[in-house]
Amino acid sequence: MPHDRSPTAATRNIIAALAAPPRVERLGPIGGRFIHGLRLIAAHERMGRDPVPELATRLGSVDVAARALILAQAIAATWPENIAVSRFCCRLMSHDEATIGAFVDAAAAGNCRGFEAAIDGLVRPERAHRLWEAALALAAAEMRSL
């Protein structure tokens, strides 16, 4: 016999949290900067322009810009569908951006388990190493540019 129970307050809170878009401020500095760069790359791609000059200016380093572009290309090649990015000026992230930012921050911290948890079920395991290596390279470039 089915139970006609209304959701508990805890369940309603979980559902509300899932429905609310995460904020970019939730990410660490490397993940947040990469999401900023990813949006810039997407905007330039739509216009048919090379993003590296503006990326280098905004990120403060040609090396960081190149590594961000390499990571963006690795994501595009391994992600199961087109990546949803928010508008450049928006502080709210798409769920793709939140996942990407989480795995970038995990890689920047050298947290392999956190990285794997962030992409679990989204990216085939045999493709994950490409994202890990590209995220590590971005984090190293960020650290060198300080």
N, C-alpha and C positions, 0 to 999 in steps of 0.2 A: 504494500500500500504506500503510495507516494506521500511524502511529508510536505505540507505547505508551510514552509518556514521562510520568514524573511531574512535577508542577510544580516549578519551581526555587524556591529559598528566597526570591528576590525576588518571584516571583509569589504565593507563600503569604503574604508580608508585605503585599502590596497587597490581597489578598483579606481578610486579617484587618483591615486598616485600614478597608476599606469596610464590614465587618460591625460594627465597633465604633462606637457612637454618639458623635458629637463632643461635646465639653464646651463649655459656654457661656463658660468662661474663655478659649477660643480667639478669641473675638470682641473687637473693640475696645470702648471704653466706650459709644459711641452705639448700636452694634449690640446689645450685651449688654443695655443698658437697654430698648431697643425690644422685644427678645424677652421680657423681664420684663413689659413693658407689654402685649404681645400675649397673653401667657398670662392676665394679669389681665382683659383685654377678653374673652377666650374664656370665662373663668369667670363673669363678669358676664352675658354673653350667655346662657349656659346657665340662669342664675337669673332672667333677664328683668329685670335691673337696669341702670341707667345707669352705665357705668364711669368717667365723667369725674371725679366727686368723689374717688374713691379713687385714680384715676390721678394726679390733680393733687397729692394728698397724697404719694403714693409717689414721684412723679417730681419733685416740688418746684416745679411751675409749671403753671398752667392752660393757658398757651400750648403747652408741651411736651405736655401731656395731649391737647389738642385736635388737635395735629399728629400725635400717635401714633394717635389714633382715625381721622383722615383717611387716614393711610397704611395702617392695617389695613383700612379699607373699600376702598381702591384695590387692595390685594392680593387681597381677597376677590372683587373684580369682574374681576380680570385673571388670576388663577391658574387653571390648567386643571382643578383639582379642589379639593375641600375641603382646607383646610390642616390638617396634623397638628401639634398642639401637645402638648408634654409637660406633665406636672403642674407646677403652679406652683412647688413646692419643689424640683423635680428639677434637677440641674446638667447632666444629659445633654440634648442637643437631638435633636429629630426631624430628618430630612434636610431637610424644608421649613424648619424654623427655622434650620438652618445656612445654607441658601441665602439666606433672607431676611436674616439677620444679615450675611452676606457682602456682599449688595448694598447694605444700609444703610451699612455701614462704607465701602464703595467710594464711595458718593455723598457721605458725610460728608468724605471725603478729596478730593472733586472728581475722582475717578478714573472717568471715563466708560467706559474700556475694561474696567476691573475690574468695573464694574456690568454691562456687557453680557456679559462672560464668565460672571458668576454666574447670569444668567437665560437664557443662550443655550440654546435648545431647549425651554424651559419656557413662556415667555411670547411671544406673537406680537409681532414687532417694532413693529407699529403701535400696540400697547398699552403698550409699554415706557416711553414718555415720561411717562405718568401716574404710574408708579412712581418714575421718576427725579425728577420735580418734587416729589412728595410726600415722598420721602426727603430731598431737598435742603431742603425747608421744615422737616422735623423737625430736621435737623442745625443749621439756622440758629437755630431756637428753642432747641435745647440750648445753643448757643454764647451766646445772649443771656441764658440763665438762670444762667450761671456767675457 
